[in-house]
Amino acid sequence: MAIFFKKNLIFGVMVLIVSLFLCLRLFRLNEGLLFYNDMGRDYLVLLDWAKSGKPPLLGPQTSVISYNQSAWYFYVLMPLFVLTGHSPFASTYTLLLFALVMLSLTMWRLKDHRDLQWAVLVVFFLLAIQPQAIWQNRFVWNPSFVPYFLLVSYGLLLKVFRKWQARDVVIIVFSLAMAVGFSYAAFPLAFILWLVLIIRHRQSWLMILGWSVLAGTIVLLPMLIFELRHGLVLTKLLFIGQSTPQTAIGLADKSRELLKFMLPNSYGIGAELVIVALMTAVGAALTMVSRPKRELVITASIALILIGLTMLLPVNVEKHYIFGLLVSVAFMIAFLPKKAMLPILVLFTSLWLSPNLLQPQYARAIRTVTEMKSCYQQFCANFKEPIYVSSENGILVGYHNAPEHRFLLREAGCQVLDIEKEQSAAKYMLVIGDNASFDPVNSVYRELTLFGEFQLIDQYICTDKLNINVIQKL
């Protein structure tokens, strides 16, 4: 009995962590998911693909420069989008399924290295409970898949340090390529891991380089096709296009943002003290043993290098940029001696699973998906004219293109046109009051300017936070 328990302990722990992972992401999803902007943007792309049969060649545009991520982001989302009948929750379900597949793949490839399996479970546990990871797994936008690609590549890299297997190397380089393809913010850690792989197995550098080129080509192939068709327009925009100004790149600003996103909810003790405690634990672990484990030295070195790069690169620290650093620090924690690691896990668990921090994650959305769908189905059943759609937005102030509303209105049966592409094809526009009021006299923004002179002819009240204003071109 004891032998059976020992052999199956790691599987039992994995089941518990996976259950926690799923619960924290699915709990009250129907009521708590705030379906807005970027999600609607992605779903419009998927809907166009489903109706036209033509797959997109570009992924979402980055938030820093005029460039796009890999279209593989949409290719991963598409199957469940179709199977769920275009459900607004399809991207969340895809992310969760994908994360579990990546975890299972890693655990299977590490089946002969029990200590590495335990380390991977520690990392997955920290990802399961980290507040930003929870939020960005419920609200799925393009970087959310990154930590699970990095989990695979990092975990198998540590195995390859012990035992070379070409199959593992192939998985590593493809996982790194996908991580970067989904978010260029993953490049620093991906490049470090790739460089470590090359240095450790420099006798096989040509094979590693060859597979890396193949992986990069596959991930970027749709974009390459787009570039060839359109005269390298993205490459030109990279040099002459607009970029988002980076205003908070000082060390103090970056430190503050890193603490806010990576170590939220340090009530009563201060996030700075948590950082000091973590670094002290790492330092003590390296000095209190005569021969620190090689994995601890490797993971600590990678984490420190990545922290240095994060602080030096002239890019703001954003909540969707932290996953490379989060995975790196989590692996370092996973290889600390148990006397140092367990208190850290207890500390993070108590901080991150605090009701004060979790409650906002699961609070009822300003307007739920069910409310939006119900309202738009009633409206579209009676309004059959072609329409443009914009929004007076009180959630993302300054955003008026309303992709989430355009998607749900199209799904409800309305004939929604794009005013950017067809400026004279419709004489009606819906202005969605999204946690805001529409003032037909004083409201001014691009979509209204393109529409031209108008008059307000009707208003439909969906909820106290959501209404439809019908305007007609004069």
N, C-alpha and C positions, 0 to 999 in steps of 0.2 A: 504493500500500500504506500509506504514512504517513497519507494522508488518510483512508483507511478505518479505520485504527487510531484516529486522533484522533476520528472521528465516533462510534465504538463504544466508546471508552474508558469513558465514564460508565456505559454499560449493563453492561460487564464488571465494573466495580467494584461496581455494584449487585448483580449476581449473586453476587459473592464475599461481600458483606456479608450478603445474604439467606441464603446457605449457612451462614455462621457463626451467624447468628441462629437458624436452624432446628436446627443441630447442638447448640448450647448448651442448647436447650430440649427436644430429643427424645432426647438421649443417655441411655441406661439409664432411660428414663421408666418402663418396666414394673416395674423393680426399685426405682427410687429414689423414685417418687411415694408420699408419705405421704398416703393418702386418709383424711381425717378431718374431723369436725365441719362447718365451713361448706360444704365440698363436698357432704357428705351432705345437709345442709339444702337446698341448691339442687336436688340431684337428686331429693329427695322431692317438691319443688314441681313439677318437670318430670314426674315419674312420675304424680303426681295429675292433672296436666293431660292427659298422654297417655291415661290411663284414663278420665277424665271428659269430655274434650272441652271443658272450661271453662278458658280462659286465666286466669292470675292477674292481679289488678289492682294488686298491690303488689310492689315489688322487695324486696330484703333490707333489714332494719332497720339503721339507722346505729349506729355504736358509741359515739356521744356522746349523742344525744337520742332521745326516743321518736318517731321518725319513720322513714319508709321511702324508699328510693331508687325510681327509676322501674322499672316492670315491664318496660320494654324490655330490661333485662338478661336476663330469662328469654326474651323473644321472640327475642333474638339467639342464645341457647344452644340453643333448641328444635330447629331443623332438623337439626343434626348429632347431637343426642341421639337423635333418631328414626332417622336414617340409619345410625348406628353400632350400633343395637340396644341403646340405653341403656348404652353403654360408659362406664365411669368415667373414661376419657380424653377423652370427647367435648368437655368444656369446654376442655381444653388445645388440642385440634385446632381448635376454633372460634376461640380467641384467636389462634392462629398464622395461620390463614387470614385472619382479619379484619385483623390487622396488615399482612399482605402486600397485601391489597386497598387499605387506606388509603395505604400507601406508593406503590403503583402509581398510584392516583388522583392523589396529590399530584405525582408525577413527570410524569404525563401533562399535568396542568394547567400545569405549569411548563416545558413542552417548549421554549418560546421564550425561556427565562431560564436559561441554562446555569449561571450562578453560583449561582442559588437552588437548582437541582437538586443541585449539589455540597454546598451548605449542608445541605439536607435529608438527604443521605446521611451527612454527618458526624453529624448528630443521631441518625439511625437506628443508626449504628454505635455511638455511645455508649449508646443504649438496648439495643443487642444485647449489650453486654458488661458493663453495670452489674449488680453482683451481686443487688441487690434486684429489679431488673427481671427477671432470669433466674428467680429463685426464685418471684416472684409470677406469672410466666407459666407455670411448670410447675405450681404449686399455684394454680389459678385461683379467685380470689374477686372480689367485685364491683368493686373499683377497677382491676383489671388492664387493662381496655380503655382507660382514660383517656389514657395517653400518646399513643396512636395517633389518637384524636380530636383531641388538641391539636396533634399533628404536622401534620395536615391544615389545621386552622384557622390555625395560626401561619404555616406555609409559604405558604398562599394569601393571607394578610393582607399579607405582604411583597410579593407580586406585585401586589396591588390598590393598594399605595402607588405603583407605577409605572404601572399601566394598569388602569383601572376596567373590570371586566366583571361584569355583574349575576349571571351564573351562579356566579362565584367567591364573590360575597357570599352567595348562598344556601347554598352549600356551607359557608362559614365559620360562619354563624349556626346551621345545623343541627348541625355538628360541635361547636360550643361548647355547644349545648343538650344534646346527647347526653353530652358529657363531664360536665356538671353532673348530668344525670339518673342517670349511672352512679355518680358519687361527688360529694357536695357539697364535698369537699375541693378539687375542681377549680375552685370558684367564683371564688376570688381572681384566678387567672390568666385564666380565661374572661372575667370582668368587665373586667379591664384590657385584654385584646385587643379586646373589644367596644367599650369606650370609645374606644380608639385608632382603631378603624374609624369610629366616629361622628364623632370630631373631625377625622380626615383627610378624610372625605367628608361634611361637615356639610350640603352642599347637597343630599345625597340621604338625609338623616336619616330622613325619613318612610318611605321605601322600606325602609331598613335596619330601622327599628323595626317596620314591618309584618311583614316576614319573620321577625324575631326573636320577635314575639308568636306567629306561626303555629308556628314551630319549638318554642317552649316549650310551647304548647298540645298539640301532637302528642306530645311527650315525656311530658308530665304527664297526658294525657287519661285513661289507665287509673286513675290515682290520683284524678282529679277525679270519675270515675264512682263509685269506691269511696266517696269522701267524701259524695257526694250520696245514695248508698244507705244510708249508716250515720251520718247526722246529724253530719257533720264531726268524726268521732271522732279522727282523726289531728291535726287542727288543735287540738282541745281538749287532747289529750295533749301537744302541743308546749308548752303553757303550764303544765299541771298534772301531766304525767307525770314519771317518774323520768329522771334524766340521769346519765351516768357522771361521777363527780368528776374534775376536771382538777387533778392534783397537781404536775405538773412543767412549770409555765408560766413559771418564771424564766428570765432570759436565759442563765444558765450551763447550766441543764438543757437548754434548747432547743438551744443551741450544741453541747452534747455529743451529743445525740440526732441532730441534723442531720449531724454529722461521722460518726457511727456508721453511719447508713443511706445517706448519699450518697457518702461516701469511705471505705468499709471497706478494711481490709488495707493501711494506710499503714505497713507494717513498716519500722522503722529510720529513718524520716524524720519520722513524726508527721503526722497529718491536718491539724493546725494549720499546719504548714509548707506543705502542699499548698495550703491555702486562701490563705495569704500569697503563694505563688508564682503562683496563678491570678489574684488581684487585682492583683498587680504586673504580670503580663503584660497584663491589660486596661488598666491605667493607662498602661503604656508604649506600648501600641498606640494609645491615644487622644492621646498627646503627641508621639510620634515622627514622626507624619505631619501635614502642615500641614492637610489636610482629611480627617478620618476618614470612612470610608464611612458613608453615612446608615444602612445596615442595622446597622452596629456600634453606632452611637449609640442607635438605637431598641432593639435587643436588650439592650444593656448597661443602659439606663435601666429597661426592663421587669424585668430580673433583679434590679436593686438595689431597685426598689420592692417586688417580690415577697418578697425576703429581709426587707425591713423589715416588711412585713405579717405574714410568718410569725413573726417574733420578737415582734410586738406582739399578735397575736390570742390570746385567752385559751383556747387549745386545745393539748393536748399534741401534740408531734411524734411521730407514729406512722409505722411503716415503710410503711403503705399511704396515707399522706398526702403523700409526697414528690414525686409524679410531676409536678405542676405546676411545682415549683421545678426539678426535674431537667431537664425539657424547656426551661424558660426559660434555665437556665445553659448547656445544650447548644447552643441557638441562638446565644447570645452567643459561645461558643467557636468556633462554625462561621464567624463573620465576623471573627475575629481575623486579622491578617496572617499569612501562612504561617510566618514566622520565629517567631511566638509560638504559633500553633495547633499545628503539628506536634510540638514538644516536649511540649506538654500531652497530645496524643493518645498519644504514645509512653509518657508517664508513666502515664496512666490504664490503658493496655493492659497494661503490665507489672505494675501493682498489681492490677487486677481479674481478669486471666487467670492469676494466680499459682496454681500447684497447691495451695498452702496454703489458698487461698480456695475454689477450685473443688471440691476433693475432698469436702467435706461436702455440696455440692450434689448429688453423684451417688452418695453412699454408699447402701448398701442400706437400705431402709426397715425400721423395726422389725417391721412385718408388711406384706408386699406385697399388692397387690390380688389377685394370683393365689392366694396363700395364703388370704386371706379368702373369696374366691369358692368355692374348692375345699372349704373346711371347711363353709361354710354350705350348699352344695349337698348334701353328704353328710348334714348334720344335717336339713335340711328334707325330704329324701327319706323320712325315717323319722318325723318329728314333724309331725303333722297338726292338732294342737289350736291354737285361737287363742291368741296370745301377746302380752304386752307386752314391750318391750325397754328396758333401761337399761344403764349400764356403770359399772364401777369403773375410772376413767380415770387412767392413769399418764402420759399424754402431755399432756393438758390437764387438770391437776389441778383438781377442783371442778366439772367438766362431767360430767353423768351422763345427759343426754338421748339420747345415742348416735345421732344422725341418720345417720351413715355406715353403722352396723351395721344400722339399721332398713331403709335403702335396699337394701343387699346381701342381707339376709334376705328381703325382699319379692321381689326379683328371683330369688332361689333357690327361691321357691315357698312360703315360710312365710306364715301368716295373721297378719300383724303389725297390731296395733291400737294406737291412741294413747291412753295412759292418762289424758292430760289431758282427752280428750273422752269416753271411754267407760270409766269407772272400774270397772264391774261386769260387763263383757262377756267377761272371760277369767279363768281360775283359774290360769294359768301366766305366769311372767315369766322371760325370759332375762336374766341379768346377765352382760354380756360383761366378762371380765377382760382389759382392754386395756393391756398392759404394767404390770399391777397385779394384786394378789390380792384376791379377794372374801372378806370375813369375814362370814358370815351372822349372827354374834353382835354384832359391833361396828360394822358398816357402817350408816351412817344418812345418808339424803338424801331429797329430796322424792319421787322416784318410788317408793321403797320405802315411804315413809309413806302415799302414796296407795294402794299395793297392799294394805297391811295386814299382819296377822300371817301368817307363812309358814314353810315348812320347805324346806331344800335337799334335793332328791330325786335329782339326778344332775349329773355334770360331764363335759364333753367337752374333751379337750385337743387344740387345733388345732396350736399351736406352743408353744415355751417362752415366747412373749410374748402369746399369744392363747388364751383358753379360754372355754367357754360353761358357765355355771352355771344349771341349771334349778331354779327355786323354785316351790312350789305354795302357793296360798292355803289357810290353815287354816280 
